[in-house]
Amino acid sequence: MEVLKENSIEEIAKKESKIKEKLKNIGPGALIAAGFIGPGTITTCTKSGASSGYTLLWAMLFSTVATIIFQEMAARLGIVTQKGLGENIREKISNKALKAIAVGIVIVAIFIGNVAYETGNLVGGSMGLSTLIPQVPNTIWAPLLGLAAFSLLWSGNYKKIEKILIGLVLVMSVTFFTTAIVSKPDFGAIIKGMFIPKAGANDWLTIVGLIGTTVVPYNLFLHASSVSERWTSKEDLKHARIDTVISIGLGGLISMAVIISASASFHGSGTVIDSGAVMAQQLEPLLGSWAKWFFGIGLFAAGFTSAITAPLSAAFATTGALGYKKDMKSMKFKIVWMIVLGVGMVLSALGMSSSPTELILVAQAANAIILPIIAIFLIYVLNHKDLGEYKNKLWNNVLGLFILCVTLAISYRSLLSFAETVKGLFI
């Protein structure tokens, strides 16, 4: 009996040790998950639950799986080559003319995508502050947040503040998850919504938004660069894969929790989701009168954190594609993030005067439309002979191309709706 007890204790100790080892390797994947759980995710998922109930959960499940597949490719590329996606695109296209075209396409796509994302970040952060201090107009908050982000990025003293804000975002995420359970949802309808694709005529822009807020193109560049700094050995690939699956999987579950809580609170009520104060109501079953304050602080934190990381990611991607040295202090690096931040400030100020929640949805949709361009380059470099045994297997390519085709089909369905919405926001 004593021998059996000792063996069982040893087995438990080994399992605990393995779990601790896995948790220690959670890193770059968590950064990616924190990156896509921003104001765009909260707003888009809230609008999805309010307008369509549980029926679009399949789109979020698809987006989460797609993100895991593409981010695994990016992580594998970063660890094996010890270089970012931008550098790999530049190096693995040998023809000079094709290389120039590819680099140009990547830079334009990343610029447009990050400007759209930055616009949504500033609008989301502004909505959070407007929820807390409604006396100040929305159009005032966006430029102020942009200037605050500029000063922190220029000085480089943003890392401690960023950690605090990410902590607030994580707390808000856990609260949404708890609220989804407390709201007593229809679990049968949830299962049906997750595994039976269904979409109404007015759902396509929301579906594209759900994809764009989860499978974020610039995160592919960010992940490849961050894993190369965290891990230097090819044997560490298993750790990177565990990190990717756990972190992004949890991020997807949190996004689904927002859809579920929004559905329980708003679906069928006729409520128009047009402000942070309205979105905060979905947390009232758990937080009561504190919901407005908690949601406002969380939304501000999510927006401001992403408002710092999005311009930086654009700068890393662009300098990598152009073959410049990755030096955050260089003027070339600073010029890229200043342009992204500046254009984002202008667009957010223009859009805030009409419909901030609609502007955020459009920003996420823009990313989904751009995603196929970056995904094509990612799949291309992952099939290069230089990667040897670590290049894409057949199943990697099949899954990647399937996701690519589905995203293209959905984006095509919503492109006209996207154009009309953009026109309505700024004209």
C-alpha positions as CSV (number, residue, x, y, z in Angstrom):
1,M,0.0,0.0,0.0
2,E,2.8,2.4,0.9
3,V,4.6,1.7,-2.4
4,L,1.3,2.4,-4.3
5,K,0.9,5.7,-2.4
6,E,4.5,6.7,-3.1
7,N,4.0,5.9,-6.8
8,S,0.8,7.9,-7.0
9,I,2.4,10.9,-5.2
10,E,5.3,10.7,-7.7
11,E,2.8,10.6,-10.7
12,I,0.9,13.6,-9.3
13,A,4.2,15.5,-8.8
14,K,5.2,14.7,-12.4
15,K,1.9,15.9,-13.8
16,E,2.1,19.1,-11.7
17,S,5.7,19.6,-13.0
18,K,4.5,19.2,-16.6
19,I,1.6,21.7,-16.1
20,K,4.0,24.2,-14.5
21,E,6.4,23.8,-17.4
22,K,3.6,24.4,-19.9
23,L,2.5,27.5,-18.0
24,K,6.1,28.9,-17.9
25,N,6.1,28.7,-21.7
26,I,3.0,30.8,-22.1
27,G,4.4,34.0,-23.6
28,P,4.2,35.3,-27.2
29,G,0.8,33.6,-27.8
30,A,-0.6,35.5,-24.8
31,L,0.6,38.7,-26.4
32,I,-1.3,37.9,-29.6
33,A,-4.4,37.0,-27.6
34,A,-4.2,40.2,-25.6
35,G,-3.7,42.1,-28.9
36,F,-7.0,40.8,-30.5
37,I,-9.1,41.2,-27.3
38,G,-9.3,44.9,-27.8
39,P,-12.2,47.4,-28.2
40,G,-12.9,46.0,-31.7
41,T,-13.5,42.5,-30.3
42,I,-15.7,43.8,-27.5
43,T,-17.8,46.0,-29.8
44,T,-18.0,43.6,-32.7
45,C,-19.0,40.6,-30.5
46,T,-21.5,42.8,-28.6
47,K,-23.1,43.8,-31.9
48,S,-23.1,40.2,-33.1
49,G,-24.9,39.0,-29.9
50,A,-27.4,41.9,-29.9
51,S,-28.4,41.6,-33.5
52,S,-28.1,37.9,-34.2
53,G,-28.1,36.1,-30.9
54,Y,-26.1,33.0,-30.8
55,T,-26.3,32.3,-34.5
56,L,-22.9,33.8,-35.5
57,L,-20.9,31.9,-32.9
58,W,-19.8,29.6,-35.7
59,A,-17.9,32.6,-37.2
60,M,-16.0,33.2,-34.0
61,L,-15.2,29.5,-33.7
62,F,-13.9,29.5,-37.4
63,S,-11.9,32.7,-36.6
64,T,-10.3,31.2,-33.5
65,V,-9.3,28.0,-35.3
66,A,-8.0,30.0,-38.3
67,T,-5.9,32.2,-35.9
68,I,-4.4,29.1,-34.3
69,I,-3.4,27.7,-37.7
70,F,-1.9,30.9,-39.1
71,Q,-0.2,31.9,-35.9
72,E,1.4,28.4,-35.6
73,M,2.8,28.9,-39.0
74,A,4.2,32.4,-38.0
75,A,5.7,31.0,-34.8
76,R,7.3,28.1,-36.6
77,L,8.8,30.5,-39.2
78,G,10.1,32.8,-36.5
79,I,11.8,30.0,-34.5
80,V,13.3,28.1,-37.4
81,T,14.6,31.2,-39.3
82,Q,15.1,33.5,-36.3
83,K,13.7,36.2,-38.4
84,G,10.4,38.0,-38.8
85,L,7.8,37.5,-41.5
86,G,8.8,40.7,-43.3
87,E,12.4,39.6,-43.5
88,N,11.4,36.2,-44.8
89,I,9.2,37.6,-47.5
90,R,12.1,39.8,-48.6
91,E,14.7,37.0,-48.6
92,K,12.7,34.1,-50.0
93,I,11.6,35.9,-53.2
94,S,14.7,35.8,-55.4
95,N,13.4,37.7,-58.5
96,K,14.1,41.5,-57.9
97,A,11.0,42.7,-59.7
98,L,8.7,40.2,-57.9
99,K,10.4,41.1,-54.6
100,A,9.8,44.8,-55.1
101,I,6.1,44.1,-55.9
102,A,5.7,41.8,-52.9
103,V,7.3,44.2,-50.5
104,G,5.1,47.0,-51.8
105,I,1.9,45.0,-51.5
106,V,2.8,43.9,-47.9
107,I,3.6,47.5,-46.8
108,V,0.4,48.9,-48.3
109,A,-1.7,46.1,-46.8
110,I,-0.1,46.4,-43.4
111,F,-0.4,50.2,-43.5
112,I,-4.1,50.1,-44.4
113,G,-4.9,47.4,-41.9
114,N,-3.0,49.0,-39.1
115,V,-4.5,52.4,-39.8
116,A,-8.0,50.8,-39.7
117,Y,-7.1,49.0,-36.5
118,E,-5.6,52.1,-34.9
119,T,-8.7,54.0,-35.7
120,G,-10.8,51.4,-34.0
121,N,-8.4,51.4,-31.0
122,L,-8.6,55.2,-30.5
123,V,-12.4,55.1,-30.9
124,G,-12.7,52.2,-28.5
125,G,-10.6,53.9,-25.8
126,S,-12.6,57.1,-26.3
127,M,-15.9,55.2,-25.9
128,G,-14.5,53.8,-22.6
129,L,-13.7,57.3,-21.3
130,S,-17.0,58.7,-22.6
131,T,-18.8,56.0,-20.6
132,L,-17.1,57.3,-17.4
133,I,-17.3,61.0,-18.2
134,P,-20.2,61.6,-20.6
135,Q,-19.9,65.4,-20.3
136,V,-16.8,65.4,-22.5
137,P,-17.7,64.9,-26.2
138,N,-16.4,61.8,-28.0
139,T,-14.5,63.9,-30.6
140,I,-12.3,65.3,-27.8
141,W,-11.2,62.0,-26.3
142,A,-9.7,60.4,-29.5
143,P,-7.1,63.2,-30.3
144,L,-6.1,63.3,-26.6
145,L,-5.6,59.5,-26.5
146,G,-3.6,59.8,-29.7
147,L,-1.3,62.5,-28.2
148,A,-0.9,60.4,-25.0
149,A,0.1,57.3,-27.1
150,F,2.5,59.5,-29.2
151,S,4.3,60.8,-26.1
152,L,4.7,57.3,-24.6
153,L,5.9,55.8,-27.8
154,W,8.4,58.6,-28.4
155,S,9.8,58.4,-24.9
156,G,9.8,54.6,-24.8
157,N,8.3,54.7,-21.3
158,Y,5.2,52.7,-22.1
159,K,6.0,49.2,-21.0
160,K,5.1,49.4,-17.4
161,I,1.8,51.3,-18.2
162,E,1.1,48.7,-20.9
163,K,1.4,45.8,-18.4
164,I,-1.0,47.5,-16.0
165,L,-3.5,48.1,-18.9
166,I,-3.2,44.5,-20.1
167,G,-3.9,43.4,-16.6
168,L,-7.2,45.4,-16.6
169,V,-8.1,43.9,-20.0
170,L,-7.6,40.4,-18.6
171,V,-9.8,41.2,-15.6
172,M,-12.5,42.5,-17.9
173,S,-12.2,39.4,-20.0
174,V,-12.7,37.1,-17.0
175,T,-15.7,39.2,-16.0
176,F,-17.3,38.7,-19.4
177,F,-16.8,34.9,-19.1
178,T,-18.4,34.9,-15.7
179,T,-21.3,37.1,-16.9
180,A,-21.9,34.6,-19.7
181,I,-22.4,31.8,-17.2
182,V,-24.5,34.0,-14.7
183,S,-26.8,35.1,-17.5
184,K,-28.2,31.5,-17.8
185,P,-27.8,31.2,-21.6
186,D,-29.6,28.6,-23.8
187,F,-26.8,26.0,-24.1
188,G,-28.6,24.1,-26.8
189,A,-28.8,27.3,-28.9
190,I,-25.1,28.0,-28.2
191,I,-24.1,24.5,-29.6
192,K,-26.3,25.0,-32.6
193,G,-24.9,28.5,-33.2
194,M,-21.3,27.2,-33.0
195,F,-21.6,24.2,-35.4
196,I,-24.4,25.1,-37.8
197,P,-23.3,28.1,-40.0
198,K,-26.2,30.5,-40.6
199,A,-26.2,34.1,-41.7
200,G,-28.9,36.6,-42.5
201,A,-28.7,39.2,-45.3
202,N,-27.5,41.9,-42.9
203,D,-25.0,39.7,-41.0
204,W,-22.1,39.6,-43.5
205,L,-20.3,42.7,-42.4
206,T,-20.5,41.5,-38.8
207,I,-19.1,38.1,-39.8
208,V,-16.2,39.8,-41.6
209,G,-15.7,42.0,-38.5
210,L,-15.6,38.9,-36.3
211,I,-12.9,37.4,-38.5
212,G,-11.0,40.7,-38.8
213,T,-10.9,41.3,-35.0
214,T,-9.5,37.8,-34.4
215,V,-7.2,36.8,-37.3
216,V,-5.3,40.1,-37.3
217,P,-2.8,40.4,-40.1
218,Y,-0.2,42.4,-38.2
219,N,-0.2,39.8,-35.4
220,L,1.4,37.4,-37.9
221,F,4.4,39.7,-38.1
222,L,4.4,40.4,-34.4
223,H,4.3,36.6,-33.5
224,A,7.1,35.6,-35.8
225,S,9.3,38.3,-34.4
226,S,8.4,37.8,-30.7
227,V,9.0,34.0,-30.7
228,S,12.4,34.4,-32.3
229,E,13.4,36.5,-29.2
230,R,11.8,34.1,-26.7
231,W,13.1,30.8,-28.2
232,T,16.3,30.2,-30.2
233,S,16.2,26.4,-30.6
234,K,14.0,24.4,-33.1
235,E,13.4,21.9,-30.2
236,D,11.3,24.7,-28.6
237,L,8.7,24.5,-31.3
238,K,6.5,22.3,-29.1
239,H,6.5,25.0,-26.4
240,A,5.5,27.6,-29.0
241,R,2.7,25.4,-30.3
242,I,1.3,24.8,-26.7
243,D,1.6,28.6,-26.1
244,T,-0.3,29.3,-29.3
245,V,-3.1,26.8,-28.8
246,I,-3.8,27.6,-25.1
247,S,-3.5,31.4,-25.4
248,I,-5.5,31.9,-28.6
249,G,-8.0,29.2,-27.6
250,L,-8.7,31.1,-24.3
251,G,-9.0,34.4,-26.3
252,G,-11.6,32.8,-28.6
253,L,-13.6,31.5,-25.6
254,I,-13.6,35.0,-24.1
255,S,-14.8,36.5,-27.4
256,M,-17.6,33.9,-27.5
257,A,-18.5,34.8,-23.9
258,V,-19.0,38.4,-25.0
259,I,-21.4,37.3,-27.8
260,I,-23.3,35.1,-25.3
261,S,-23.6,37.8,-22.6
262,A,-24.7,40.3,-25.3
263,S,-27.3,37.9,-26.7
264,A,-28.7,37.3,-23.2
265,S,-28.9,41.1,-22.5
266,F,-29.9,42.6,-25.8
267,H,-31.1,40.2,-28.5
268,G,-34.7,40.8,-29.3
269,S,-34.9,43.9,-27.2
270,G,-34.5,46.4,-30.0
271,T,-31.6,48.0,-28.1
272,V,-29.3,50.0,-30.4
273,I,-25.6,49.4,-29.6
274,D,-24.2,52.9,-30.2
275,S,-22.1,53.6,-27.1
276,G,-20.0,52.2,-24.3
277,A,-22.7,53.0,-21.8
278,V,-25.1,50.7,-23.7
279,M,-22.6,47.9,-24.1
280,A,-21.9,48.1,-20.3
281,Q,-25.4,47.0,-19.6
282,Q,-24.6,43.4,-20.4
283,L,-22.4,43.2,-17.3
284,E,-25.2,44.3,-15.0
285,P,-26.3,40.8,-14.1
286,L,-23.0,40.3,-12.4
287,L,-21.8,43.8,-11.4
288,G,-25.1,45.8,-11.0
289,S,-24.5,49.5,-10.8
290,W,-20.7,49.0,-11.0
291,A,-21.0,47.7,-14.6
292,K,-20.7,51.1,-16.2
293,W,-17.5,51.9,-14.3
294,F,-15.9,48.5,-14.8
295,F,-16.7,48.4,-18.5
296,G,-15.6,51.9,-19.1
297,I,-12.2,51.4,-17.5
298,G,-11.7,48.0,-19.3
299,L,-12.7,49.4,-22.7
300,F,-10.3,52.4,-22.2
301,A,-7.5,50.0,-21.2
302,A,-8.1,47.7,-24.2
303,G,-8.2,50.6,-26.6
304,F,-5.2,52.5,-25.3
305,T,-3.0,49.3,-25.0
306,S,-3.7,48.4,-28.6
307,A,-3.2,52.1,-29.7
308,I,0.4,51.7,-28.6
309,T,1.1,48.2,-30.0
310,A,-0.6,48.6,-33.4
311,P,1.7,51.4,-34.6
312,L,4.8,49.5,-33.2
313,S,3.7,46.3,-35.1
314,A,3.3,48.3,-38.3
315,A,6.8,49.7,-37.9
316,F,8.4,46.3,-37.2
317,A,6.6,44.8,-40.3
318,T,7.6,47.6,-42.6
319,T,11.2,47.9,-41.5
320,G,11.6,44.2,-41.8
321,A,10.1,44.1,-45.3
322,L,12.3,46.9,-46.4
323,G,15.4,45.3,-44.9
324,Y,16.1,48.0,-42.4
325,K,17.6,47.3,-39.0
326,K,15.0,46.8,-36.2
327,D,15.9,49.8,-34.1
328,M,13.1,51.4,-32.2
329,K,15.2,54.6,-31.8
330,S,15.9,55.1,-35.5
331,M,14.0,57.8,-37.2
332,K,12.8,55.5,-40.0
333,F,11.2,53.3,-37.4
334,K,9.6,56.2,-35.7
335,I,8.3,57.7,-39.0
336,V,6.3,54.6,-39.7
337,W,4.5,54.4,-36.4
338,M,3.9,58.2,-36.4
339,I,2.1,58.0,-39.8
340,V,-0.1,55.1,-38.6
341,L,-0.9,56.9,-35.4
342,G,-1.5,60.3,-37.1
343,V,-3.9,58.9,-39.8
344,G,-5.7,56.9,-37.1
345,M,-6.2,60.1,-35.0
346,V,-7.7,61.9,-38.0
347,L,-10.0,59.1,-39.0
348,S,-11.1,58.5,-35.5
349,A,-11.9,62.2,-35.0
350,L,-14.0,62.2,-38.2
351,G,-15.8,59.0,-37.5
352,M,-16.6,59.7,-33.8
353,S,-19.0,62.4,-34.9
354,S,-21.3,59.9,-36.7
355,S,-21.3,56.3,-35.3
356,P,-18.3,55.2,-33.2
357,T,-19.5,51.5,-32.8
358,E,-20.1,51.3,-36.6
359,L,-16.7,52.8,-37.3
360,I,-15.1,50.1,-35.1
361,L,-17.0,47.3,-36.9
362,V,-15.8,48.8,-40.3
363,A,-12.2,48.9,-39.0
364,Q,-12.3,45.1,-38.1
365,A,-13.9,44.3,-41.5
366,A,-11.1,46.2,-43.3
367,N,-8.5,43.8,-41.6
368,A,-10.4,40.7,-42.7
369,I,-10.5,42.0,-46.3
370,I,-6.7,42.5,-46.2
371,L,-6.0,39.2,-44.4
372,P,-5.9,37.0,-47.6
373,I,-3.0,39.1,-49.0
374,I,-0.8,38.5,-46.0
375,A,-1.9,34.9,-45.6
376,I,-0.8,34.1,-49.2
377,F,2.7,35.4,-48.5
378,L,2.8,33.5,-45.2
379,I,1.9,30.2,-46.9
380,Y,4.4,30.9,-49.7
381,V,7.4,31.4,-47.4
382,L,6.3,28.4,-45.3
383,N,6.7,26.2,-48.4
384,H,10.2,27.4,-49.1
385,K,12.9,24.7,-49.4
386,D,15.2,26.5,-47.0
387,L,12.9,25.5,-44.1
388,G,13.6,21.8,-44.8
389,E,11.6,19.5,-42.5
390,Y,9.9,22.5,-40.9
391,K,8.2,23.7,-44.0
392,N,4.4,23.3,-44.4
393,K,3.1,19.8,-44.6
394,L,0.3,19.0,-47.1
395,W,-2.4,19.4,-44.3
396,N,-1.0,22.8,-43.3
397,N,-1.4,24.0,-46.9
398,V,-4.9,22.5,-47.3
399,L,-6.1,24.0,-44.0
400,G,-4.5,27.4,-44.8
401,L,-5.9,27.5,-48.3
402,F,-9.4,26.5,-47.1
403,I,-9.4,29.3,-44.6
404,L,-8.1,31.6,-47.3
405,C,-11.0,30.6,-49.7
406,V,-13.6,30.9,-47.0
407,T,-12.4,34.4,-45.9
408,L,-12.3,35.5,-49.6
409,A,-15.8,34.3,-50.2
410,I,-17.1,36.0,-47.0
411,S,-15.2,39.2,-47.8
412,Y,-16.6,39.3,-51.3
413,R,-20.2,38.9,-50.0
414,S,-19.7,41.9,-47.7
415,L,-17.5,44.1,-49.9
416,L,-20.4,46.2,-51.2
417,S,-21.9,46.5,-47.8
418,F,-18.4,47.5,-46.5
419,A,-18.0,50.3,-49.1
420,E,-21.5,51.7,-48.5
421,T,-20.9,51.8,-44.7
422,V,-17.6,53.6,-45.1
423,K,-19.2,56.1,-47.4
424,G,-22.0,56.7,-44.9
425,L,-19.5,57.2,-42.1
426,F,-17.3,59.9,-43.7
427,I,-19.6,61.6,-46.2
